[in-house]
Amino acid sequence: MARRTLLNQMRTIENVVRAICGDELARTALDEAAQTLLVRSRQWSSLRAWGMKIARRRGMARARVAVARKLAVVLHRMWRDGSPFRFGQEPAVTAAA
């Protein structure tokens, strides 16, 4: 009984957060972008490397949410500043001698 009550409370909190935290289409787009960045993209970016570190430690679902949130922050900043997206600096590649 206690487990069921806890799950119901968690669902209620989740629904309240979704109702308060903006447009569902925007959340869906950010989630899909994060999933694509982590799974499908082969181009190196500091954001992808950061997300993959989180995925190794905490799991892919949490990494996807973290990357989506970070993407939202980056996109908001780009919108305010008018600056282009920078993929970040690639790690130095050392040549094997």
C-alpha positions as CSV (number, residue, x, y, z in Angstrom):
1,M,0.0,0.0,0.0
2,A,2.8,2.4,0.9
3,R,4.5,1.8,-2.4
4,R,1.4,2.5,-4.4
5,T,0.8,5.8,-2.5
6,L,4.4,6.9,-3.1
7,L,4.1,6.1,-6.9
8,N,0.8,8.1,-7.0
9,Q,2.5,11.1,-5.3
10,M,5.4,10.9,-7.7
11,R,3.1,10.9,-10.7
12,T,1.2,13.9,-9.2
13,I,4.4,15.8,-8.7
14,E,5.5,14.9,-12.3
15,N,2.2,16.2,-13.7
16,V,2.5,19.4,-11.8
17,V,6.0,20.0,-13.0
18,R,5.0,19.3,-16.6
19,A,2.1,21.7,-16.3
20,I,4.3,24.4,-14.9
21,C,7.5,23.9,-16.9
22,G,6.4,25.1,-20.3
23,D,5.2,23.8,-23.6
24,E,5.0,20.1,-24.2
25,L,6.2,20.5,-27.9
26,A,9.3,22.4,-26.7
27,R,10.1,19.7,-24.2
28,T,9.6,17.0,-26.8
29,A,11.8,18.7,-29.3
30,L,14.6,19.2,-26.7
31,D,14.3,15.5,-25.6
32,E,14.5,14.3,-29.2
33,A,17.5,16.6,-29.9
34,A,19.3,15.3,-26.8
35,Q,18.6,11.7,-27.8
36,T,19.8,12.4,-31.3
37,L,22.9,14.1,-30.0
38,L,23.8,11.3,-27.7
39,V,22.9,8.3,-29.8
40,R,22.9,9.1,-33.6
41,S,25.4,11.9,-33.9
42,R,29.0,10.9,-34.8
43,Q,30.3,14.5,-34.8
44,W,32.3,15.3,-31.7
45,S,31.1,18.1,-29.4
46,S,31.8,19.0,-25.9
47,L,28.1,18.7,-25.1
48,R,28.0,15.1,-26.4
49,A,31.1,14.2,-24.4
50,W,29.6,15.7,-21.3
51,G,26.3,13.7,-21.9
52,M,28.1,10.5,-22.5
53,K,30.0,10.9,-19.2
54,I,26.7,11.3,-17.4
55,A,25.3,8.2,-19.3
56,R,28.2,6.1,-18.1
57,R,27.7,7.2,-14.5
58,R,23.9,7.6,-14.1
59,G,22.3,6.0,-17.2
60,M,21.1,7.1,-20.6
61,A,17.7,8.4,-19.4
62,R,19.2,10.8,-16.9
63,A,21.9,11.8,-19.4
64,R,19.2,12.6,-22.0
65,V,17.3,14.8,-19.5
66,A,20.5,16.6,-18.5
67,V,21.6,17.2,-22.1
68,A,18.1,18.4,-23.0
69,R,18.2,20.9,-20.1
70,K,21.7,22.1,-21.1
71,L,20.5,22.4,-24.7
72,A,17.6,24.6,-23.5
73,V,20.1,26.8,-21.6
74,V,22.4,27.1,-24.6
75,L,19.6,27.8,-27.0
76,H,18.2,30.5,-24.7
77,R,21.6,32.1,-24.4
78,M,22.1,32.0,-28.2
79,W,18.7,33.6,-28.6
80,R,19.5,36.4,-26.2
81,D,23.0,37.1,-27.5
82,G,22.5,36.3,-31.2
83,S,25.6,34.1,-31.1
84,P,26.1,31.0,-33.3
85,F,26.4,27.5,-31.8
86,R,30.0,26.4,-31.2
87,F,30.6,22.7,-31.0
88,G,33.6,23.2,-28.6
89,Q,37.2,22.4,-29.0
90,E,38.0,18.9,-30.0
91,P,40.4,17.0,-27.8
92,A,44.0,17.0,-28.9
93,V,44.9,14.0,-31.0
94,T,48.3,12.6,-30.3
95,A,50.0,10.8,-33.1
96,A,51.4,7.4,-32.3
97,A,55.1,7.3,-33.1
